[in-house]
């Protein structure tokens, strides 16, 4: 979730990443870096598919937008849009009495 991050891996020989809030960019022909970027992208796609298929169960166990995991392991602060989504979901569940 969030709009300010792009990470692209092309042909396993070139890597590119960009974080736009204060603008950070990276370029690499280092195959190890490109491999890691490629794996990261694949895992994000896998996670999106899993979240779509099992959203209700995942939300019940980890909270909306995986907030319980984010609290435990996050090294970076949440994007404001992600924080707003989590707060809205938790408020909605508190109103309806859902876990």
PyMOL commands that set and color helices and strands:
alter all, ss='L'
color gray80, all
select helices_A, chain A and resi 31-62+64-73+80-96
alter helices_A, ss='H'
color red, helices_A
select strands_A, chain A and resi 5-10+14-19+24-28
alter strands_A, ss='S'
color yellow, strands_A
deselect
rebuild
show_as cartoon
